[in-house]
Amino acid sequence: MEIPAPALLQAFGGHRPDTLPVWFMRQAGRSLPEYRKLREGVGMLDSCLRPELAAEITLQPVRRHGVDAAILFSDIVVPLRLAGVDVEIVPGVGPVVAEPVRTRSDVDRLVAHRPGDTSPVAEAIRIVLDELGDATPLIGFAGAPFTLAAYLVEGRPSRDHLAARGLMHSDPETWRRLMNWTADVTGEFLRAQVLAGARAAQLFDSWAGSLSLADYQAHAAPYSARALARIEDLDVPRVHFGTGTGELLVAMRDAGADVVGVDYRIPLDEANRRLGGRTPLQGNIDPALLTAPWPVLEAHVRDVVERGRSAPGHVVNLGHGVPPTTDPAVLTRVVELVHSL
């Protein structure tokens, strides 16, 4: 008798499994006391590249919440660190690049860096898979080329990404070279995770929502497509998610995604309508409601699930990541509710 595929992979494939699958972006992280204890005295990027530590953090939310997928504990800028870029995660700030990339000569220096050694990541995945087995799939994760480029140009998180958008228009050729490099670095990072055993892959575009549709189509989408193409031959579902991207959903799907992640700003039935009713969706519980009274949150989760029924497949998730102040017991309760529906 053939064993059915895990519910997550069925839903990513556009089917409706018996149990509605759910996992949470940033499920492995600051909301868990066991995570905070494990990370004491260890920098963020260092923790991502210590195989035993990264594996244990990846597994913690699966054990605690009973979610339908693990996602590799990593960070958007890990591929930059592996490629030799001087970048750190500064507490309370986020990724900070020591030497921002803003001129043609800066890009010349950057593109001399080649994708680095991903063996620590592969080893972490091996440890994770030894515990997960076949029942719970592991999702690989990488930042989209535009988001990586935005960090490189701005040097740190930015609200409007004026420097990045300015370079995009003032020197298109330099922008093209920068984006080709970020696409190749992050695409190779995704590929390494899938080759090591990840059964799906998510490209996360934190800052694409700062772009108009025209700018996204001309100056960002082709490079997301280039990154996603690096795993096209590996037969795994490709998920494309961004924040503030309600107007970009079709372009994100057309960049090579099998599944489109939807943030909390647009209802799932409207997202499905815009995508023509033929694309599996992931999302989109509002993270802010995780602190609301349970009846409010329950009603919201039920509404998300009901609106998601319009799509050919639906994986319940948040419309962004788990806030660090979230009570872990609430996440466990949400998983139980989703599975009951």
C-alpha positions as CSV (number, residue, x, y, z in Angstrom):
1,M,0.0,0.0,0.0
2,E,1.4,3.4,-1.0
3,I,1.9,5.8,1.8
4,P,0.3,9.2,1.0
5,A,2.5,12.3,0.8
6,P,2.6,14.5,3.9
7,A,-0.3,16.9,4.1
8,L,2.0,19.9,3.4
9,L,3.3,18.6,0.2
10,Q,-0.2,17.6,-0.9
11,A,-1.4,21.1,-0.3
12,F,1.6,22.6,-2.1
13,G,0.7,20.4,-5.0
14,G,-2.8,21.9,-5.2
15,H,-4.6,19.1,-3.4
16,R,-6.8,19.0,-0.3
17,P,-5.4,16.5,2.2
18,D,-7.6,15.1,5.0
19,T,-5.9,17.4,7.5
20,L,-5.3,21.0,6.7
21,P,-1.6,21.7,7.1
22,V,-0.1,24.5,9.2
23,W,3.3,25.9,10.0
24,F,4.5,29.3,11.1
25,M,7.2,31.6,9.6
26,R,9.7,32.2,12.4
27,Q,8.3,29.3,14.4
28,A,11.9,28.5,15.4
29,G,12.9,31.5,17.4
30,R,12.5,34.1,20.0
31,S,9.0,33.1,21.1
32,L,10.3,29.8,22.5
33,P,12.0,29.8,25.9
34,E,14.0,26.7,24.9
35,Y,15.3,28.7,22.0
36,R,16.4,31.6,24.1
37,K,18.1,29.3,26.5
38,L,20.0,27.5,23.7
39,R,21.1,30.8,22.1
40,E,22.5,32.4,25.2
41,G,25.9,33.9,24.3
42,V,25.8,32.8,20.7
43,G,25.4,35.3,17.8
44,M,22.6,34.9,15.4
45,L,24.7,34.1,12.3
46,D,27.0,31.8,14.3
47,S,24.0,29.9,15.6
48,C,22.8,29.4,12.0
49,L,26.1,27.9,11.0
50,R,26.7,25.5,14.0
51,P,25.0,22.3,12.7
52,E,24.0,20.8,16.0
53,L,22.6,24.1,17.3
54,A,20.8,25.0,14.0
55,A,19.3,21.5,13.9
56,E,18.0,21.6,17.5
57,I,16.4,25.0,16.9
58,T,14.8,23.8,13.7
59,L,13.2,20.8,15.6
60,Q,12.0,22.7,18.7
61,P,8.7,24.0,17.2
62,V,7.9,20.7,15.6
63,R,8.1,18.9,19.0
64,R,6.3,21.7,20.9
65,H,3.5,22.7,18.4
66,G,2.9,19.6,16.2
67,V,3.2,21.7,13.1
68,D,3.2,20.0,9.7
69,A,6.6,21.2,8.6
70,A,10.0,22.2,9.9
71,I,11.8,25.1,8.3
72,L,15.5,25.3,8.5
73,F,16.7,27.7,11.1
74,S,18.6,30.3,9.1
75,D,18.6,34.0,8.2
76,I,18.2,35.9,5.0
77,V,21.8,37.1,5.1
78,V,23.5,33.8,5.8
79,P,24.4,33.4,2.1
80,L,26.2,36.8,2.3
81,R,28.2,35.7,5.3
82,L,29.1,32.4,3.5
83,A,30.3,34.4,0.5
84,G,32.6,36.4,2.7
85,V,30.6,39.6,3.1
86,D,31.2,41.4,6.4
87,V,27.6,41.3,7.8
88,E,26.3,40.9,11.3
89,I,22.9,40.7,12.9
90,V,22.9,43.6,15.5
91,P,20.3,43.1,18.3
92,G,17.5,45.6,18.0
93,V,18.7,46.7,14.6
94,G,18.9,43.7,12.2
95,P,21.4,42.9,9.5
96,V,24.2,45.5,9.2
97,V,26.7,45.4,6.3
98,A,30.1,46.9,7.3
99,E,30.8,48.2,3.7
100,P,27.6,49.1,1.9
101,V,27.6,48.5,-1.9
102,R,26.6,51.7,-3.6
103,T,28.9,52.3,-6.6
104,R,30.1,50.4,-9.7
105,S,33.5,49.8,-8.0
106,D,31.7,48.5,-4.9
107,V,29.8,46.0,-7.1
108,D,33.0,45.0,-8.8
109,R,34.5,44.1,-5.5
110,L,31.4,42.3,-4.4
111,V,30.9,40.0,-7.4
112,A,34.5,38.7,-7.0
113,H,33.1,36.8,-3.9
114,R,31.8,33.4,-4.8
115,P,29.2,31.4,-3.0
116,G,30.7,29.9,0.1
117,D,30.9,26.5,1.8
118,T,27.4,25.3,2.6
119,S,28.6,22.1,4.4
120,P,27.5,23.3,7.8
121,V,24.0,23.8,6.5
122,A,24.0,20.4,4.9
123,E,25.1,18.8,8.1
124,A,22.3,20.6,10.1
125,I,19.8,19.2,7.6
126,R,21.2,15.7,8.0
127,I,20.7,15.9,11.8
128,V,17.1,17.3,11.3
129,L,16.1,14.6,8.9
130,D,17.4,11.9,11.2
131,E,14.7,12.9,13.7
132,L,11.9,14.0,11.3
133,G,11.9,10.9,9.1
134,D,9.5,11.0,6.2
135,A,6.3,12.2,8.0
136,T,7.2,15.8,8.5
137,P,8.9,17.6,5.6
138,L,11.7,20.2,6.0
139,I,11.4,23.4,4.1
140,G,14.5,25.2,2.8
141,F,14.7,28.9,3.1
142,A,16.5,31.8,1.4
143,G,16.1,35.6,1.0
144,A,15.0,36.9,-2.4
145,P,17.6,38.7,-4.5
146,F,16.0,42.2,-4.1
147,T,15.9,41.9,-0.3
148,L,19.6,40.9,-0.3
149,A,20.5,43.7,-2.6
150,A,18.5,46.2,-0.4
151,Y,20.5,45.2,2.6
152,L,23.8,45.4,0.7
153,V,23.0,48.9,-0.7
154,E,21.4,50.4,2.4
155,G,23.8,48.8,4.8
156,R,21.0,48.1,7.3
157,P,17.2,47.8,7.5
158,S,15.4,50.7,5.8
159,R,11.8,51.8,5.8
160,D,11.7,52.9,2.1
161,H,15.0,51.7,0.5
162,L,15.7,54.9,-1.2
163,A,19.3,54.1,-1.9
164,A,18.5,50.7,-3.4
165,R,15.7,52.1,-5.6
166,G,17.9,55.1,-6.5
167,L,20.7,52.8,-7.7
168,M,18.2,50.7,-9.6
169,H,17.3,53.7,-11.8
170,S,20.4,55.7,-11.8
171,D,22.8,52.9,-12.9
172,P,20.8,50.0,-14.3
173,E,23.8,48.1,-15.5
174,T,25.4,48.2,-12.0
175,W,22.0,47.2,-10.6
176,R,21.8,44.2,-13.0
177,R,25.3,43.0,-12.0
178,L,24.4,43.3,-8.3
179,M,21.1,41.4,-8.8
180,N,22.6,38.7,-10.9
181,W,25.1,38.1,-8.1
182,T,22.6,38.1,-5.3
183,A,20.4,35.7,-7.4
184,D,23.2,33.3,-7.9
185,V,24.3,33.4,-4.3
186,T,20.8,32.8,-2.8
187,G,19.9,30.4,-5.6
188,E,22.9,28.2,-4.8
189,F,22.0,28.4,-1.1
190,L,18.5,27.1,-1.8
191,R,19.9,24.4,-4.0
192,A,22.3,23.2,-1.3
193,Q,19.4,22.8,1.1
194,V,17.3,20.8,-1.4
195,L,20.2,18.6,-2.3
196,A,20.7,17.9,1.4
197,G,17.1,16.8,1.8
198,A,14.7,19.7,2.1
199,R,11.5,18.8,0.4
200,A,10.2,22.3,-0.4
201,A,11.9,25.7,-0.6
202,Q,10.7,29.2,0.2
203,L,12.1,32.4,-1.3
204,F,11.3,35.3,1.2
205,D,11.2,38.8,-0.1
206,S,11.0,41.1,2.9
207,W,11.3,44.3,1.0
208,A,9.6,43.8,-2.3
209,G,6.6,45.7,-1.1
210,S,8.6,48.9,-1.4
211,L,8.5,48.5,-5.2
212,S,5.8,49.5,-7.7
213,L,4.6,46.7,-9.9
214,A,6.4,48.1,-12.8
215,D,9.7,48.3,-10.9
216,Y,9.2,44.9,-9.5
217,Q,8.6,43.3,-12.9
218,A,11.6,45.1,-14.5
219,H,14.2,45.2,-11.7
220,A,13.4,42.4,-9.2
221,A,11.2,39.6,-10.6
222,P,13.7,38.4,-13.3
223,Y,16.3,37.8,-10.5
224,S,13.8,35.9,-8.3
225,A,13.2,33.8,-11.4
226,R,16.9,33.3,-11.8
227,A,17.2,32.2,-8.1
228,L,14.2,29.8,-8.3
229,A,15.5,28.3,-11.5
230,R,18.5,26.9,-9.6
231,I,16.1,24.3,-8.1
232,E,13.8,23.8,-11.1
233,D,15.3,20.4,-11.9
234,L,15.0,19.1,-8.3
235,D,11.3,18.5,-8.3
236,V,10.4,20.3,-5.0
237,P,7.6,22.9,-4.5
238,R,8.8,26.4,-4.7
239,V,7.1,29.0,-2.4
240,H,7.5,32.7,-3.0
241,F,6.5,35.0,-0.2
242,G,6.8,38.8,0.3
243,T,5.5,41.4,2.7
244,G,3.3,44.2,1.3
245,T,3.1,42.4,-2.0
246,G,-0.7,42.2,-2.7
247,E,-0.2,44.1,-6.0
248,L,2.7,41.8,-7.0
249,L,1.2,38.3,-6.4
250,V,0.8,37.4,-10.1
251,A,4.4,38.6,-10.9
252,M,5.7,36.7,-8.0
253,R,3.9,33.5,-9.1
254,D,5.1,34.0,-12.7
255,A,8.7,34.3,-11.5
256,G,8.6,30.5,-11.1
257,A,6.7,29.8,-7.9
258,D,4.4,26.8,-7.4
259,V,2.9,28.3,-4.3
260,V,2.4,32.0,-3.4
261,G,2.6,33.2,0.2
262,V,0.1,35.9,1.1
263,D,0.7,38.4,3.9
264,Y,-2.0,39.6,6.2
265,R,-2.9,42.7,4.2
266,I,-5.1,41.0,1.6
267,P,-7.8,38.3,2.2
268,L,-7.0,34.9,0.8
269,D,-10.1,34.8,-1.4
270,E,-9.1,38.1,-3.0
271,A,-5.5,36.8,-3.5
272,N,-6.9,33.7,-5.1
273,R,-9.1,35.8,-7.4
274,R,-6.1,37.8,-8.5
275,L,-4.1,34.7,-9.2
276,G,-6.9,33.2,-11.4
277,G,-7.9,30.4,-9.0
278,R,-5.1,28.1,-10.0
279,T,-2.3,28.7,-7.5
280,P,-2.0,27.0,-4.1
281,L,-1.7,29.6,-1.3
282,Q,0.1,29.9,2.0
283,G,-1.0,32.2,4.7
284,N,-2.3,34.5,6.2
285,I,-3.2,34.8,9.9
286,D,-2.4,38.3,11.1
287,P,0.5,38.0,13.7
288,A,-1.0,40.9,15.7
289,L,-4.0,38.8,16.6
290,L,-1.8,36.2,18.4
291,T,-2.1,38.5,21.4
292,A,-5.8,39.0,21.1
293,P,-8.4,37.2,23.3
294,W,-8.8,33.6,22.2
295,P,-12.4,34.1,20.8
296,V,-11.1,36.9,18.6
297,L,-8.1,34.9,17.3
298,E,-10.3,31.8,16.8
299,A,-12.8,33.7,14.7
300,H,-9.9,35.1,12.6
301,V,-8.3,31.7,12.1
302,R,-11.7,30.2,11.0
303,D,-12.2,33.1,8.6
304,V,-8.7,32.6,7.1
305,V,-9.4,28.9,6.6
306,E,-12.8,29.6,5.1
307,R,-11.4,32.1,2.6
308,G,-8.6,29.8,1.8
309,R,-11.0,27.1,0.6
310,S,-11.4,29.0,-2.6
311,A,-7.8,28.1,-3.6
312,P,-6.8,24.7,-5.1
313,G,-4.6,24.1,-2.1
314,H,-4.0,26.0,1.2
315,V,-1.3,25.8,3.8
316,V,-2.2,27.8,6.9
317,N,0.5,30.1,8.1
318,L,0.9,33.7,9.4
319,G,0.9,36.7,7.1
320,H,4.4,37.4,8.4
321,G,6.6,35.9,11.2
322,V,5.9,34.9,14.8
323,P,6.4,38.0,17.0
324,P,8.9,37.4,19.8
325,T,6.3,38.2,22.4
326,T,4.0,35.5,21.4
327,D,2.8,33.0,24.0
328,P,3.9,29.6,22.6
329,A,0.8,28.0,24.0
330,V,-1.3,30.1,21.7
331,L,0.6,28.8,18.6
332,T,0.0,25.2,19.8
333,R,-3.7,26.0,20.2
334,V,-3.9,27.5,16.7
335,V,-2.3,24.3,15.3
336,E,-4.9,22.2,17.1
337,L,-7.7,24.4,15.8
338,V,-6.5,24.3,12.2
339,H,-6.2,20.5,12.3
340,S,-9.7,20.2,13.7
341,L,-11.1,22.2,10.7
